[in-house]
Amino acid sequence: MKNPYAIIKKRHVTEKATVLEQLHTAESNKSLKRCEAPKYVFEVDLRANKQEIASAVEAIYKEQKVKVTKVNTIRVKPKPKRRGKGRPGFTAAFKKAIVTMEPGDSIEQL
């Protein structure tokens, strides 16, 4: 088994990721109210598959006893950027994983 910290690089915290985390507590919209399980977004290794991602998340957060029910992955392509003094370059490509937990499970921020 691979090291879970080599598979899961870091939490991907953006405005959209924060909305996904809080869908299970949304009360204002009836369609959002149906989502009972929280979703968390992580940056993962480009070669990692869904089973490895699920087992790595459960291993990292085993003291909180979370259970992963579903994993969706997205490969983000590099985008052109201007580097110092106008030189062209690209941002790094990475892979995101949207991990759905069981209803009632959550990852506490420490």
One Martini backbone bead per residue (centre of mass of N, CA, C, O) as a GRO file, in nm:
protein
  110
    1MET     BB    1   0.098   0.036   0.021
    2LYS     BB    2   0.065   0.352   0.002
    3ASN     BB    3   0.113   0.660   0.094
    4PRO     BB    4  -0.133   0.880   0.181
    5TYR     BB    5   0.050   1.148   0.153
    6ALA     BB    6   0.116   1.088  -0.157
    7ILE     BB    7  -0.179   1.107  -0.262
    8ILE     BB    8  -0.248   1.333  -0.058
    9LYS     BB    9  -0.161   1.661  -0.064
   10LYS     BB   10  -0.432   1.857  -0.041
   11ARG     BB   11  -0.648   2.090   0.022
   12HIS     BB   12  -0.909   2.239  -0.176
   13VAL     BB   13  -0.952   2.586  -0.125
   14THR     BB   14  -1.257   2.722  -0.220
   15GLU     BB   15  -1.556   2.848  -0.282
   16LYS     BB   16  -1.675   2.587  -0.411
   17ALA     BB   17  -1.574   2.387  -0.192
   18THR     BB   18  -1.731   2.518   0.043
   19VAL     BB   19  -2.011   2.466  -0.072
   20LEU     BB   20  -1.989   2.154  -0.078
   21GLU     BB   21  -1.953   2.119   0.233
   22GLN     BB   22  -2.247   2.289   0.293
   23LEU     BB   23  -2.495   2.131   0.165
   24HIS     BB   24  -2.607   1.962   0.419
   25THR     BB   25  -2.695   2.263   0.564
   26ALA     BB   26  -2.896   2.354   0.363
   27GLU     BB   27  -3.215   2.553   0.377
   28SER     BB   28  -3.299   2.751   0.132
   29ASN     BB   29  -3.282   2.504  -0.071
   30LYS     BB   30  -3.442   2.226  -0.187
   31SER     BB   31  -3.216   2.098  -0.369
   32LEU     BB   32  -2.989   2.121  -0.142
   33LYS     BB   33  -3.134   1.957   0.091
   34ARG     BB   34  -3.085   1.663  -0.036
   35CYS     BB   35  -2.802   1.689   0.062
   36GLU     BB   36  -2.651   1.474   0.315
   37ALA     BB   37  -2.354   1.479   0.214
   38PRO     BB   38  -2.038   1.553   0.240
   39LYS     BB   39  -1.788   1.747   0.055
   40TYR     BB   40  -1.446   1.702  -0.052
   41VAL     BB   41  -1.144   1.870  -0.158
   42PHE     BB   42  -0.858   1.736  -0.338
   43GLU     BB   43  -0.521   1.706  -0.392
   44VAL     BB   44  -0.371   1.476  -0.618
   45ASP     BB   45  -0.227   1.237  -0.767
   46LEU     BB   46  -0.208   1.168  -1.105
   47ARG     BB   47  -0.194   0.830  -1.055
   48ALA     BB   48  -0.445   0.814  -0.894
   49ASN     BB   49  -0.707   0.633  -0.783
   50LYS     BB   50  -1.011   0.593  -0.632
   51GLN     BB   51  -0.932   0.374  -0.424
   52GLU     BB   52  -0.678   0.516  -0.313
   53ILE     BB   53  -0.820   0.774  -0.219
   54ALA     BB   54  -1.021   0.648  -0.020
   55SER     BB   55  -0.809   0.505   0.164
   56ALA     BB   56  -0.644   0.761   0.233
   57VAL     BB   57  -0.866   0.925   0.375
   58GLU     BB   58  -0.929   0.710   0.591
   59ALA     BB   59  -0.636   0.703   0.707
   60ILE     BB   60  -0.600   1.004   0.786
   61TYR     BB   61  -0.916   1.002   0.927
   62LYS     BB   62  -0.944   0.761   1.151
   63GLU     BB   63  -1.010   0.922   1.424
   64GLN     BB   64  -1.297   1.022   1.283
   65LYS     BB   65  -1.449   0.795   1.130
   66VAL     BB   66  -1.453   0.786   0.815
   67LYS     BB   67  -1.668   0.736   0.517
   68VAL     BB   68  -1.636   0.651   0.188
   69THR     BB   69  -1.862   0.655  -0.101
   70LYS     BB   70  -1.730   0.876  -0.307
   71VAL     BB   71  -1.536   0.938  -0.620
   72ASN     BB   72  -1.423   1.230  -0.792
   73THR     BB   73  -1.242   1.317  -1.092
   74ILE     BB   74  -1.004   1.585  -1.194
   75ARG     BB   75  -0.832   1.725  -1.466
   76VAL     BB   76  -0.605   1.991  -1.467
   77LYS     BB   77  -0.497   2.201  -1.687
   78PRO     BB   78  -0.272   2.389  -1.822
   79LYS     BB   79  -0.197   2.739  -1.812
   80PRO     BB   80  -0.132   3.027  -1.950
   81LYS     BB   81   0.151   3.234  -1.857
   82ARG     BB   82   0.323   3.506  -1.718
   83ARG     BB   83   0.627   3.570  -1.646
   84GLY     BB   84   0.897   3.714  -1.588
   85LYS     BB   85   0.935   3.962  -1.822
   86GLY     BB   86   0.713   3.813  -2.028
   87ARG     BB   87   0.739   3.519  -2.009
   88PRO     BB   88   0.641   3.227  -2.108
   89GLY     BB   89   0.399   2.993  -1.953
   90PHE     BB   90   0.295   2.743  -1.708
   91THR     BB   91   0.092   2.582  -1.526
   92ALA     BB   92   0.020   2.332  -1.326
   93ALA     BB   93  -0.081   2.022  -1.324
   94PHE     BB   94  -0.382   1.862  -1.182
   95LYS     BB   95  -0.565   1.670  -0.931
   96LYS     BB   96  -0.899   1.621  -0.844
   97ALA     BB   97  -1.099   1.532  -0.547
   98ILE     BB   98  -1.433   1.429  -0.485
   99VAL     BB   99  -1.544   1.360  -0.157
  100THR     BB  100  -1.784   1.137  -0.029
  101MET     BB  101  -1.961   1.106   0.253
  102GLU     BB  102  -2.123   1.010   0.503
  103PRO     BB  103  -2.381   1.068   0.679
  104GLY     BB  104  -2.239   1.271   0.949
  105ASP     BB  105  -1.975   1.317   0.837
  106SER     BB  106  -1.653   1.481   0.927
  107ILE     BB  107  -1.400   1.733   0.890
  108GLU     BB  108  -1.188   1.863   1.103
  109GLN     BB  109  -1.039   2.158   1.183
  110LEU     BB  110  -0.693   2.204   1.313
   0.00000   0.00000   0.00000
